[in-house]
């Protein structure tokens, strides 16, 4: 089961770095309960800013730079913090850091082929952020992953609580190839397909428009109108090819992806597109 875990620390980084598709589970720690605590620092960047298989219009999106700090304890406790910087922050008139996440949870540390996580994430964004997840505040999530002979399959559920409630399910299947490079270095390739379904009030909120209306009685008033939101439905699917190189405490990864969104509210990004993510992480202890 540990054949696929050389991406452990980097996967935690990519989880927080913009949620390139749907919420994916944190990886197990690199060894069993006797492993020391793990502190990982990482940077990631992408040319599109996607979240839960939703994205801003291409004209308003120039990608992001993400910074992540992750702590994993031998007991299974895991915590992380993430800060997001949009490359379009001057164009969008936003602060340098426009989004962040704080997460705490628990993960399986056994050597079983079945792996689980439960976690809570608090999300915070600049008040007028153009990001599609700007209205989200609290996320309760759980995931279950099964390592089969040829395929690794996982299912995860996210419940977002705030002014409105969203529920998202994701199914993920991948096949892991690991090639030895030099003495202790490894090159990993993991073709992945992901399918998501859920509600998307958060996306409709990002597409809402503010209108100034003049009336005789109240003078000028402001109204905010959101497009109609589809009910619980398929959100889309993502095809990706993560490639990573692990050398000692460092991991470098590149992930080309192709996102096909489905059931988009009026005004949303309906086009399928390619995007790429680059990340580097360093583990301490």
TARAZI-V35506 format. One record per pair of residues at least 6 apart in sequence whose ideal C-beta (glycine too) atoms are under 6 Angstrom apart, sorted by the first residue. I is the first residue (numbers start at 1). GAP is how many residues later the second one is. Records with the same first field share a line. If there is no record, write none. Layout:
I=GAP  GAP
This chain:
1=112  146
4=172
5=25
6=180  182  240
7=237
8=19  22
9=31  272  274
10=241  243  269  271
11=16
12=14  58
13=29  31  55  266  268
14=265
15=9
16=52  66  85
17=27  49
18=31  46
19=32
20=30  257
21=32  173  217
22=30  148  174
23=118  133  135
25=92  118  120  129  131
26=52  81  91
28=87
29=6  43  80
32=79
33=41  76
35=39
36=249
37=36  248
38=34  245  247
39=32  245  246
40=30  241  243
41=28  241
42=26  239
43=24  237
44=22  235
45=20  233
46=17  231
47=16  228  229
48=7  13  227
49=12  15
51=81  82
52=116
53=143  182  183  208
54=78  149
55=214
56=74
57=212
60=70
62=25  26
63=24
64=20  22
65=20
66=18
67=16
68=14
69=12
70=10
71=8
72=6
76=30  31  33
78=27  29
79=25
80=23
81=21
82=19
83=14  17
84=15
85=11  12
86=12
92=38
94=32
95=31
98=28  31
99=26  32
100=24
101=20  22
102=20
103=16  18
104=16
105=13  14
106=12
107=10
108=7  8
113=34
114=32
115=30
116=28
117=26
118=24
119=22
120=20
121=18
123=13  14
125=9
132=71  74
135=67  70
136=24  66
137=25
138=23
139=19  21
140=19
141=17
142=15
143=11  13
144=11
145=9
146=7
151=22  24
152=22
153=20
154=18
155=16
156=14
157=12
158=10
159=8
160=6
164=37
166=33  35  36
167=31  32
168=30
169=28  29
170=26
171=24
172=22
173=20
174=16  18
175=16
176=14
177=12
178=8  10
179=8
181=6
185=62
186=60
187=58
188=56
189=54
190=52
191=50
192=48
193=46
194=44
195=42
196=39
197=37  38
198=37
199=33
201=28
204=22  23  25  61
207=20  58  60  61
208=16  18
209=16
210=12  14
211=12
212=10
213=8  10
214=6
227=38  39  40
229=36
230=33
233=30
234=28
236=24  25  26
237=23
238=19  21
239=19
240=15  17
241=15
242=13
243=11
244=7  9
245=7
249=33  34
250=32
251=30
252=28
253=26
254=24
255=22
256=20
257=18
258=16
260=12
264=6
